[in-house]
Amino acid sequence: MVLLDDVSFSKQSWQQRNRIRTQRGLEYLSVPVKTAGKLGQSISNCELVDQSFVAIMLKSLRTNYAKAPFFSSAMDGLAVAMVDGARSKRLVELNVALIGWMAQRLAVAKPMLLASALGVGGDRGEHVAAICECVHADRYLSPAGAQDYLIEDITSFERRHIEVCLHVYEHPEYVQRFKPFLPYASALDLIFNVGPDAGEVMRSGRRAPRAIVKD
C-alpha cells in the first residue's frame, strides 16, 4: 500500500478531512493545516496548524458514536493513534497513524510505504506508473473517477507492461447508529458499528474490475 504523499496538497479534500454519520446526516471532520503562502506544497511538507483539533474530533466522535456497539472497544486505540500522529505536527504522519490503525481494524495486512521514500518522478499517470514499476506491480486498480486522465496517460502504463483496470464497488449496507443508512462515511463508521466483521463487510462490496473504455 503506497501512500501518495509526494503530490500537491489539495485544500478541503480527503487528504485532510472525512465524513462521519451524525443525527443530522453526514458531516465533515477536518484537520486544520497551514496553507498561507504555501501554494503547491506537497502533502509530505504539509504542517498542522496546531494539535487542538484532536480534542475537538474525539469529542465529536464520542457525541455521535458513544452508543454504537463497538465504540468502546475501538475508541481508546483510535485516540492513541490520533494523538501520536498529531504530535509530529505533520499531516502525513497523522494520516499514516490513522490509516495504519484502520488497516489493522479492517484486517488489511499489506506493508505501507510513502511514495516520497521511493524517489520516482513524473506527473499524473506517469508518476503512478513509475510507482507501480518501482514496487514490481504488473496491475493497477484505479478508482473509476480517474478514467479520463488514465486514458490520456495510458501509454505510461503500457510501455511498462502494467495492466490498468477500474475498481467497481457496490456499497454494502450495515446497521448504523442513526437511520436511514447513508453510504460513504469514513471507515470509522463501519468500525464503530460492525466491529470485528468490518473488514469482511467492506470487502463484500467489491465486484469484478472493468477495463478502461477508450473512445
N, C-alpha and C positions, 0 to 999 in steps of 0.2 A: 504494500500500500504506500504509494508515493504522495506526499502532501505537497501541493503545488504552491510553495511559498516564495518562489523567485519571480513571480509575475507582479504586475502593478496592483496595489491595493485599490479596491473599489468601494467607495463610501456607501453606506447603507445597503450593503449586500450581505449574503450569507457568511461572508468572511468575518463579520463582526456581530451578527445577530441571528436569532432563530425565534420560532413561534411556540408558545405553549397554549394549551386549552384552558380557558377560563370560563366562568359562568356567562361572560359576555361574548364568547367566541374565541377565535384565535388572535392572540396578541403578542407583539414582539417584545423580546428582551434583548437589549442592545448593549454592547461593550463600548464605552467611550474611548476613542483613540485620538491621538494628536494628528491633525491634518493641516493646520495653518502653515503655509509656506512649504508644504511637503508634497505638492502635486507630482504624481508619477512615482512616488516611493514604492518600493517592493513590500510585499507582505512581511518578509523576513525582517525588514527595518522598521516596521510599524510599532510605535510605542503606545502604551496605555496612558490615558490622562492621569489616572490615579487608581487606587485599589478600592475606593469607596463603593463601586458598583457591586462588589462581591456580596456585601451585606444586603444590599437592596435586592439583588437577584435571588439570594437564598430566602429572603423574607417572602418574595413573590411566589416562589415555588412552594414554600410551606403553606401560604394562604390558599393556594389553588389545588394542592395535591396532598395535604396532610391526611385526608380521609381516603386516599387511593390505597388499594390493597397492599402494594409492595413499597409504599413510600418510605416507611420506617427502616426497612432492610437495605435501602439503596441510598438514602439521603446523606448519611454520615460519610460514606466513601466519596460521593459527589462533592460534598463540601470540602473535603481534604484536597481533592484534585483541583478544584477551583481556586482555593487559597494558595496552594503550592504553585499552580500555573501563573497566577497573577503576581506572585512575589517577584518574578523576573522582570516585570514591567514591560514585557513584550507580548504582542498579540499572538505571535506564532507559538510561543511557549505555553500560553494559556490554551490555545486550540489543541496543541499536541497533548496536553494533560487531559483535556476533556474528551477528545476523540479516543485516546488510549483507554480511558475509564469506560466509555461507552462500548468500545470494541470488546472489552473483556466481558461486559454485561450481555452483549449480543453474541458471544461465542465466535467472534471474528479473530482468528489466531494468526493472521498474516503479519510478517515483520513490517514495521513502519519506518519509512525513510523520508527525509526532507529533500525536495528537488534541489535546493540550494547547495546541498552537500555533494550532488552528483557532478556539478560543473559543466552541464551541457548548454549549448547555445541555441540560437534560432528563435523565431517568433511564431506565435499561434500554433498551427498544426505541425510545423517543422520542429518546434520545441517539444511538443508532446511526442512526436515520432522519435525524436532523439532520446527522450527519456525511456521510451519503450525499448529502444535498441540497447541503451545502457544497462537495463536490468534484464536483458535477454528475453523480452516478451515478443511473441510472434502473433499476438492478437490483442486488439484494443477495443474494449467495450465502452462505448461513449453514451452519454445522455442524449436522448433523441433531439433535444433542443439545439444541439451543436451541429446538426446535419449540414446546414448551409455552409458554414466555414470549413467543415471537413471535406465537402465536395470540392471546394476551391483548393484545398491543400492536400488532396488525396494522394498526389504523386510523392509527397514526403514519406508516406507510409508504404506505397507500392514499391518504391526503389529499395526499401529496406525489407521487403517481403513480409510486411506486417498486415494482417487482415484487420479490417475495420468493420465493426458491427454496432448497431444501435440497440440500446437497452430498452426492453419492453416490460412494463411493470403495471400490474393491476393492484391498486392499494387494498390490502386486506382490511376488513372491519373487525374491531375488537371492542370490548366494553370500556368506555372512557368514564372519567369522573363525572362529566356532565353530558346531557343529551341535547340535541341529536349528535350522532357521531360526525366528527369533522376530520377529514383526512389531511395529511401533510403537515402535521405538527412535528415538533422536534422528537427525536428518538427518545428523549426523556419521558414523553407522554406514554410511549409504549412500555418503557422500562418500569415506570411507576405503577402502571395499570395491569401489566401482564406478568412481570417478574421473570422467573427462570425461563419461561416459554417465549420471551420477547424475540430472541434471535430466530426461532422457528417461525413465529408469526411473520416477522419481517421478510424472511426468505420465501414464504408461501406465495408472495405476490409476483415472484419472478416468472416470466414467460420466455419462450424461445426468442433469442435476439433476431433482429431483422437486418437485412443488408441495406446499405445506402443506395438510394434510388437517384441515379444521375439523369439529368434532362437529356 
